[in-house]
């Protein structure tokens, strides 16, 4: 599927996005994701709210995975799930987007399979939102972990990926869709030494079932630091204590001097590549080689960086401040959870 997706993207961008929708629902169904997670995935893919009505009960979910109150709009595209159950996408049917019909079709099929009691292989509540939420009481998190069939004596890692991630090695463990302040994400809990490979993908630190919230938070940080130039998963272990430090930052942190300075530096076309080279190397000459520029040019840029930040970015705590300010800037400007735009089709010859 992933190989076909790559080939099709170059030939027909719209068709490739349709195939991505199919692949997304295939992954969610393989993982046994619950009905709310399926609705959240469809909403994120469609860019608008989705919903389902069954037995007089209505559930509506927005693209961030949050439950909405109230009834569905009078006019929207619908699809029958089962007798007495219907799903919809909350968009004017007169102005559909390219893949609305496909998303609705796959959503209805997935919900039909999920809600059919004859196909319910394991009647287990997969409450990831509880298991990874540090604000929930300890006993509730332990009960949720038990329902996920996790054991107290084992070590685990939480993995976090966008709903449209591509997989080379799918996580082997319980999984679901979880709402975050940045949108719904595909979450799995795997054994600490298990192999997993996908992109984009964040892999959290090692944790017992008591520490799943910490592993989840560091996995989300790792995912948000994903670099499109790299196909490998981003691992919280590679960040060490910085992963937890960054995870503890408030969602809307106030702008301090370092953040404001980094924003100003990034307004230069050379800003991101230059700072990235500086934090990954130990000398100006090494940074110049990493950035592919002459060392005298790098020296001039370092002087500019120092003038804007107000400290030496290569000396003592200055290097630490530069690195943390750069990581914070990357988190503030992360677009990893945004559905990639279709690639341009090749020009006809």
N, C-alpha and C positions, 0 to 999 in steps of 0.2 A: 504494500500500500504506500509506504513512504517513498520508495523508489519511483513508483508511478506518479505520485504527487509532485516530485521534483521534476520529472520530465514534462508533465502536463502544465506546470506553472509557466514554463518557457513558451509553450505553444498556445495555451488558452487560459489566461489568468482567471477569468470568471469560472471556468470549469474546474480549475485547480482549487478555488475556494469552496466549491461545492463538494469536491472530494475531501477537503479538510473537514467539512461539517460531518460527513459520513464517518471519517476516521475518528473524530472526536466522540461521537455517540457510540461507536464500536468500543472505544477504550472505556468509556463510562459504564457501558453495559457489562463488559468483561469484569469490571471491578465491583459490580453489584451496587452501584451508586443508587441512593434512595430517590424517591419522586421529587422531593424539594431540590436536590442537587441537579436532577435532570432539567427541571424548570429553570434553575439558575444558569445552567450551561446554555440552554436555548436563549435565554434573555441576553446573556453576554455575547453570544454569536450574532444575534439579531440586532443588538444595540437598542432594544426597547423591552418593556415588561412582557412577561408571558404569564399564562395562568391555566388552571384546570378546575373544573367543577364536577363533583362526584357526590351523588347522594345528598344534594342540597348544600354541600360544603364547598366553598370557593377558596382557592389558594392562588394568590398572585405574587410574583417575584420580580424584582427589578434587576437591571444588568449588574448591580453590585452584589446580588445574592440576598438582598434584604426582602423580608415579607412585607407586602403592601396591604393596606386596609381598603375596604370598599369593594364595590362591584366592578366588573369589567366594563369597558366602553361598549356602547350599544352596537357600534359598527367595528368589527375586526374579523380577520380571517380565522376560521375555526376548523378543527378536525376531530372526528369521533375517535375516542380512545377505546371505550367498550360501551356496551349498552348502558345508557344512563350516565356516561362520563364523556366530557368533551374538553379539549385543550385549545388554546388560542395564542396568537401573537397580537399584541396591542398596537396595531398600526392600521391606518386607513386602508382598507382593501383596494381602494382605487389608486393608491400610490405605494405599491409594494417594492421592496428592494429585491435585488437579483436572486438571493437565496432564501427568501422568506418561505416559499412553498416547500423547499427541501428541508429547511430547519423544522417547520411544523410537521411535515411528514415523519421525519426521524424522531421528533419528540413524541408524537402520538404512538409510534411503534414502540419506542423505549418504555413509555408509561404503560402501554398495554401489557408488555412482558413483565414489567415490575409489579403491576397490580393484580395480575392473574394468579390466584392462590394455588392453582395447579402447577404453576411454574416457580413457586417460591421455594428455592432449594434450601435456604437457611433462614429461619425466622429469627434473625438477630438484629437488634437495633444498633446501627452503626453511627453512634453519636460522636463524631469527631469534634464537633463544636464544644462539647463538654470536656472530652478527654484532653484537649489542648488549650483550654481556657484557664489561666492561673487564677482568675477571679471566682471560679466555681469552687464550692467546698470540696475538700480532699476526698471525702467519701463518695461524692457524686462522680469525681474524675476516676476513682478506682472502679466504681461500678461500670462506668462507660468503657474503661479499658477491658474489664472482664467481658462485657458484651462484644468487644472487638476481638476477643479470644487472645488477649495479650497476657503474659505471665509476669509475676513480680520478680522472678529470678533472672530474667533475660535482659540483654542490652539491645536497644533499638535506635533507629534514626528516623526522623520524619523527613519526607521529601515533599517538595512543593513545586508545582508546575502550572503554567497557564492551561486553560481548557483546550487550547489549540496546539499544545506541545507535540513534537514528533518524538517517537520512541524507537530506540535501537535495542534496548533491553528493558522491558516493562517491570515496574516494581512488583515483587511477589509478597503480598501482604494485604491487609484490609485497607480500603481506600474509600474516599468520598469527596464531595465538593463542599468546601467550607467558605463562608463569607469572611472577608477581611475589609479593612478600610480602603483597600486598593482594588477591590473587586473579588469575585469568586475565584477560588483556586482549586486545583486538583491535588488532593493531599493523600499520601500513603504513609503507612508505618511499616518499616522493613527491619529485619535483623541488622545489627550494627555492622556485620561483616558481609552483608549481601551485596551483590553487584546490581547496579542500576545505571542506565545510560539513556539520556534523552536531552532535548534542547527545545526551549530553555528549561533549566532544571536547577533548583536549589536543594542541597542536601544538608540537613541540620547536624548538630553535634550529637555524640553518643549520649543516650539517656535511658534511665529505667522508666517504668510506667509512671513513677512519681514526677519525673522531669520532662514528660512529653511536651508541656507548654514551652519550656525553654528550647527544646530541639525544634519545635515548630517555629518559634520566633526567629531563631538563628537561620533556619532554612528559608524563611521568607526574606530575611536580609540578604542571604546568598543569592536568591533568585533575583531580587531587585538590583543586584550588582552584576547581573549577566551582561556580558559584552557580546554584541552581535558578531564580532570578529572571531569568537571562540565557539566551537561546537560542543566542548566538553561541559559537564555539569560544574556549577560553582559550589564548592564545599566550604561549609562554615569552619571546618578544621583548619583550612588554609589561612583563615583570618585570625585564628586564636581568640584571645580575649576581646579583640575588636568587634567580633560578631555580636557578643552580648552587650558591649558598650553601645553599639549602634542600635541594637534592638530596644534599649532602654530609653532612647530619645523619644520625646513626644511626637505624635503624628504631625502636628503643625508647630514645630519648634520656632521660637523667636529668632530673628536674624541677629547674630552677633557680629563682631568686627571681622572674624575670620571668614564667616559665611558671606558677608557682604563683599569682602575682598576677593574671595574666590569667584563670586558671581561676576565681578568686574573683569577678572582675568579671563574668564570663559567667554567674554564678549569678543575677544581677539580670535581670529580664525585659527591661530596656532595654539590657543590656550589648552584645550583638552589633551592634544598629543604631547605638548611640552610638559605639562604637569604630570601626566601619566608616566612619561619617560623619567622624570626626576624622582618620582616616588618608587620606581622599580629599580633604580640604579644607585650607585654610591658616589659617583663623581660627575662633574660637568661633561667631561670627555665621553664617559660611558653613556650618559644621557643623550648626548649629541648623536652618538652612533645608533642608539635605540630609536631616535626620532628621525634619523636619516638626514641630518643637517650638519653643517660645519660647526666645530666647537666654539668658534668666535660668535656665531649666530646664537648658539645656546647661551653663551655667557651674557650676551646682550639681553636675551629674554629673561634670564635669571635675575638680572638687575631690575628689569621691569617688574617681575613678580615680587621681588623684595620691596620695591618702592610702593607697590599697591598694598601688600600685606602688612608692611611695617616691621618685618623681622626677617632674619636670614633664613631662607627656606632650606638651607643645606647644613646648618649647624645646630648641634645639640637638640634641644626641645623644638627648635624651629622646624626640623625635618618631620618630627612627630606631628606638630600642628598642621603642616602642609598635607601630610598623608590623611589625617582625620578630616580636614576641611575638604579634601578632594573626594573622599568616600561619601561624606555628607552631601556634597554637590551631586554626585552620581545618584544617590538615593532620591534626592529632590527632583531629579530630571529623568528618572527611570521610566521607560515606556514599555517595559517587558510584558506587561499584562494587557497591552493594547493589541487587538487583532491586527496583524500586518496587512497593509494595503496590498491588493493584487499587483503582481509585477506587470510591467508594461509588456504587451505582446510584441513580438518581433515585427519589424516593418515588412510588409509584403514586397516581394521582388518581382 
